[in-house]
Amino acid sequence: MIPLELVHAAHGRIRAHVQRTPLTWDAPRRLWIKWENRQPTGSFKVRGAFNKILTLPPEELGRGIVCASAGNHGQAVALAAAGLAPVEIFVGENASPMKVARMRALGAAIHVIPGGYSEAETAAREYAESNSRTWISPYNDPAIIAGQGTLGMELLEQLASEPVEAFVVPVGGGGLISGIGTVLWDGRPRPRLVGVQPADNAFMHALFVRGTQAHVRDLPSLADGLTGAVQDTSVTIELIRQLVDEIILVSEDEIARAIAFAWSAYHEVIEGSGAVSLAALLTGRVAGRPAVAVVTGGNIDPAVHTRILDEYGSQEPA
């Protein structure tokens, strides 16, 4: 387990650098929605990145920072390290051009690696080790997990005494859901904690259900920030086994419909990685209401967003 004290410390440490994002109530659907797409870089990743960077000693910062990213973690690290450390980010060859451009605009040097996120992460970890740089994992790091856990603390503050039966959270490497689970876990009855992944890239789901991620399909997804294999030694694997009740899979069609619905119903622009929680709830996959959907990001290419709106309009997922 990650000590809850680490999350409390992170909450105070990063407060000046992140937004207290809105939590809105959809009465007809009995859903609370947490809009982390309103963060400075358009995703929740700033929470963990600022917490990690602000805990590093000057000598580590001076040697430089290395990370791998589909785009959101890299933007967050580049922003948090601005003026403190040089940042190098490894991305897969199919990474979103928009996200890559934003990382560069924040001052990061970009290394494009053949393959997808898994290959980029492997190359980045090897590069960091051989060049004595500080490696910042997007999920396999207690400081990152504690920073992401501040989202859970903020949710509990905003909900106050409101009844909730389920928290529904996107899952990639599991840093966010591990952090939220740490906050929720105090030995008393608690809401169910449900993770959601794209069906075509369900590595953590396979680890959760079968104990292995062998033979998992690694296909392109609208939820690009949730793709790629999980580091075999990641602390999040065991944390998720301890803290999470269920991991649900959603299809690409369901993700697209949730993106379109977020715009038509709430006038919010969200990306596929942030939409999976909403998709799971709108399609009735999650038992229990009221429920909380954590929408983790809004960094979607405008052309992709327009295409989805043209195709799906305002249809509610069914």
C-alpha positions in Angstrom: 0.0 0.0 0.0 1.0 3.6 -0.6 0.9 5.4 2.8 -2.0 7.9 2.9 0.4 10.4 4.4 2.2 10.6 1.1 -1.1 11.7 -0.6 -1.8 14.3 2.1 1.8 15.7 1.6 1.3 15.8 -2.1 -2.0 17.6 -1.7 -0.3 20.5 0.0 2.8 20.4 -2.2 1.0 20.8 -5.6 -1.9 22.9 -4.6 -0.5 26.1 -6.1 0.2 24.3 -9.4 -3.0 22.5 -10.3 -6.6 23.3 -10.6 -9.4 22.3 -8.3 -11.5 21.0 -11.2 -15.3 21.0 -11.4 -17.5 18.2 -10.2 -20.9 18.4 -11.8 -24.2 16.5 -11.2 -26.2 14.9 -14.0 -29.5 14.3 -12.2 -31.3 12.2 -14.9 -28.5 9.7 -15.0 -27.5 10.0 -11.3 -23.9 10.7 -12.3 -21.3 12.9 -10.8 -18.6 13.9 -13.4 -15.1 15.1 -12.5 -13.7 17.2 -15.3 -9.9 16.8 -15.2 -9.8 18.0 -18.8 -9.8 21.4 -17.1 -6.2 21.0 -15.8 -3.4 23.3 -17.2 -2.2 20.7 -19.7 -5.7 19.2 -20.3 -5.2 16.2 -18.1 -4.9 14.9 -14.5 -1.3 14.0 -15.2 -0.1 17.3 -13.8 -0.9 16.1 -10.3 1.7 13.3 -10.3 4.2 15.2 -12.4 4.4 18.2 -10.1 4.5 16.1 -7.0 7.4 14.0 -8.4 9.4 17.0 -9.7 9.0 19.0 -6.5 10.4 16.1 -4.5 13.6 15.7 -6.6 16.9 17.2 -5.2 18.7 19.7 -7.4 21.5 17.3 -8.4 18.9 14.9 -9.9 17.1 17.7 -11.7 20.4 19.0 -13.1 21.2 15.6 -14.7 18.0 15.8 -16.6 14.6 14.1 -16.7 13.5 11.2 -19.0 10.0 9.9 -19.5 7.9 8.0 -22.0 4.4 9.2 -23.0 1.5 9.0 -25.3 1.3 12.7 -24.7 -0.3 13.7 -21.5 2.3 12.5 -19.0 5.0 14.1 -21.2 3.2 17.5 -21.3 2.8 17.4 -17.5 6.4 16.5 -16.8 7.6 19.2 -19.2 5.4 21.8 -17.5 6.4 20.8 -14.0 10.2 20.7 -14.9 10.2 24.0 -16.8 13.1 26.1 -15.6 14.3 23.3 -13.3 15.6 20.5 -15.5 16.0 19.5 -19.2 13.4 17.0 -20.3 13.6 14.3 -22.9 10.5 12.4 -23.9 10.2 9.1 -25.8 7.1 8.5 -27.9 5.9 5.8 -30.2 5.9 6.5 -33.9 2.1 6.7 -33.9 1.8 9.2 -31.1 -0.7 12.1 -31.6 1.0 14.8 -33.6 -0.9 17.4 -31.6 0.3 16.0 -28.3 3.9 15.8 -29.6 3.8 19.4 -30.7 2.5 20.5 -27.3 5.4 18.6 -25.6 7.9 20.4 -27.8 6.3 23.7 -27.2 6.8 23.1 -23.5 10.5 22.8 -24.1 11.0 19.0 -24.2 13.3 17.2 -26.6 11.4 14.4 -28.3 12.7 10.9 -29.3 10.4 9.0 -31.7 10.7 5.3 -31.3 9.5 2.6 -33.9 6.4 0.9 -32.5 3.9 2.0 -29.8 4.0 3.1 -26.2 5.5 -0.1 -24.9 8.5 0.2 -27.1 8.9 3.9 -26.2 8.8 3.1 -22.5 11.4 0.3 -22.8 13.7 2.6 -24.8 13.3 5.5 -22.4 14.1 3.4 -19.3 17.2 2.0 -21.0 18.3 5.5 -22.1 17.8 7.0 -18.6 19.8 4.3 -17.0 22.7 4.4 -19.4 22.9 8.2 -19.4 22.4 8.7 -15.6 19.2 10.6 -16.1 16.2 10.6 -13.8 13.5 8.3 -15.1 9.9 9.4 -14.3 7.4 6.6 -14.9 3.8 7.6 -15.6 2.6 5.0 -13.0 5.3 2.9 -11.4 6.4 5.5 -8.8 5.0 6.2 -5.3 5.4 9.9 -5.8 3.4 9.8 -9.0 0.7 7.7 -7.4 0.5 10.0 -4.4 0.1 13.0 -6.7 -2.7 11.3 -8.6 -4.3 10.4 -5.4 -4.9 14.0 -4.7 -7.7 13.7 -7.2 -9.4 11.3 -4.8 -8.9 13.6 -1.9 -10.4 16.5 -3.9 -13.4 14.3 -4.9 -14.1 13.4 -1.3 -14.0 17.1 -0.3 -16.4 18.1 -3.1 -18.8 15.2 -2.4 -18.8 15.9 1.3 -21.6 13.6 2.7 -23.2 12.9 -0.7 -23.9 9.1 -1.2 -21.9 7.4 -3.9 -21.9 3.7 -4.8 -19.1 3.6 -7.4 -16.1 5.5 -8.5 -15.3 4.8 -12.2 -11.8 5.5 -13.3 -9.8 5.1 -16.6 -6.9 2.6 -16.3 -3.7 2.4 -18.2 -0.7 1.7 -16.0 -2.8 2.2 -13.0 -1.3 5.2 -11.2 -4.5 7.1 -10.9 -6.8 4.3 -9.7 -4.1 3.2 -7.3 -3.9 6.7 -5.8 -7.7 7.1 -5.6 -8.0 3.6 -4.1 -5.4 4.6 -1.4 -7.6 7.5 -0.4 -10.8 5.5 -0.3 -9.3 2.5 1.6 -9.6 3.1 5.3 -11.1 -0.2 6.4 -14.7 1.0 6.4 -17.4 0.3 3.9 -16.6 2.3 0.8 -17.9 2.8 -2.8 -16.9 0.2 -5.3 -13.8 1.2 -7.3 -14.2 0.3 -10.9 -11.5 0.6 -13.6 -12.1 0.9 -17.3 -9.9 0.1 -20.3 -10.2 -0.1 -24.1 -11.0 -3.6 -25.1 -8.3 -3.5 -27.8 -5.5 -2.7 -25.4 -6.5 -4.3 -22.1 -3.1 -5.0 -20.5 -4.0 -4.2 -16.9 -7.4 -6.0 -17.2 -5.5 -9.1 -18.2 -3.1 -8.8 -15.2 -6.1 -8.3 -13.0 -8.2 -11.2 -14.3 -5.6 -13.7 -15.5 -2.4 -12.6 -13.7 -0.5 -12.2 -17.0 -0.5 -9.8 -19.9 0.7 -12.3 -22.4 -1.2 -12.4 -25.7 -3.0 -9.1 -25.1 -3.9 -7.3 -28.3 -1.9 -4.1 -28.7 -4.1 -2.2 -31.2 -4.5 1.5 -31.9 -7.2 3.1 -29.8 -9.0 6.4 -29.4 -7.9 6.0 -25.8 -4.3 6.3 -26.7 -3.2 7.3 -23.2 -4.3 4.0 -21.9 -2.4 1.8 -24.3 0.7 -0.3 -24.0 2.0 -3.1 -21.7 2.5 -2.5 -18.0 6.0 -2.7 -16.6 6.3 -6.2 -15.1 7.6 -4.8 -11.8 5.1 -2.0 -11.4 3.8 -1.5 -7.9 0.4 -0.7 -9.4 -0.2 -4.3 -10.3 -0.5 -5.5 -6.7 -2.2 -2.2 -5.6 -4.9 -2.8 -8.1 -5.4 -6.3 -7.0 -5.8 -5.0 -3.4 -7.9 -1.9 -4.0 -10.0 -2.3 -7.2 -13.2 -4.2 -7.4 -13.5 -4.7 -11.1 -12.0 -3.6 -14.4 -14.5 -3.2 -17.3 -13.7 -3.1 -21.0 -15.3 -0.8 -23.5 -15.2 -0.8 -27.3 -13.9 1.8 -29.7 -17.5 2.5 -30.8 -18.6 3.1 -27.2 -15.6 5.4 -26.5 -16.5 7.5 -29.6 -20.2 7.7 -28.5 -19.1 8.9 -25.1 -16.9 11.6 -26.6 -19.8 12.8 -28.8 -22.2 12.6 -25.8 -19.9 14.7 -23.6 -20.1 17.5 -26.2 -23.8 17.4 -26.8 -24.9 16.9 -23.2 -22.3 18.9 -21.3 -20.4 20.9 -24.0 -17.1 19.4 -22.8 -14.3 18.4 -25.2 -12.8 15.1 -23.9 -10.4 12.6 -25.3 -10.8 8.9 -25.7 -8.7 8.1 -22.6 -10.9 10.4 -20.5 -14.1 9.1 -22.1 -13.9 5.4 -21.1 -15.3 6.0 -17.6 -18.3 7.8 -19.1 -18.7 5.1 -21.7 -18.9 2.4 -19.1 -21.5 4.2 -17.1 -23.6 5.3 -20.1 -23.8 1.8 -21.4 -25.0 0.4 -18.1 -21.8 -1.6 -17.4 -21.4 -0.3 -13.9 -23.8 -1.4 -11.2 -24.9 1.2 -8.6 -26.0 4.8 -8.6 -25.1 7.5 -7.8 -21.7 7.0 -9.3 -18.7 9.2 -10.1 -17.1 9.2 -13.6 -13.6 10.6 -13.6 -13.0 12.2 -17.0 -9.2 12.4 -17.1 -8.4 14.5 -20.1 -9.4 16.6 -23.1 -6.4 16.5 -25.4 -8.1 15.2 -28.6 -7.1 16.3 -32.1 -9.8 18.7 -33.3 -10.1 16.9 -36.6 -10.7 13.6 -34.8 -13.3 15.3 -32.5 -15.1 16.8 -35.5 -15.2 13.4 -37.3 -16.7 11.7 -34.2 -19.3 14.4 -33.8 -20.2 14.1 -37.5 -20.6 10.4 -37.2 -22.3 10.0 -33.8 -24.0 13.3 -33.3 -25.8 13.5 -29.9 -26.7 9.8 -29.6 -26.4 8.5 -26.1 -24.5 5.2 -25.9 -26.8 2.2 -25.5 
